[in-house]
Amino acid sequence: MIWTHDVFGNSVAIACFSGQTDRPVIESRMTLNQRTDWPVFDIDAGAGTCPFCYSDDEKTDLGRSPAGLG
């Protein structure tokens, strides 16, 4: 079974069968993951692509954290 997503974000499964039958039986089991959408915060337009660079002001705010050293 192959899983993919359509243009609307829906999960779509494609199943291939090994032979023919006169009585198809399809069984399904499902596990639902209930979670909030990620990210739950706004992303600055400049951070929408990778890699991105921090401005000098942002580097100052980040201090000596690994992100501020670049």
Secondary structure, 3 states (H helix, E strand, C coil): CEEEECCCCCEEEECCCCCCCCCCCCCCCCCCCCCCCCCCCCCCHHHCCCCCCCCHHHHHHHCCCHHHHC
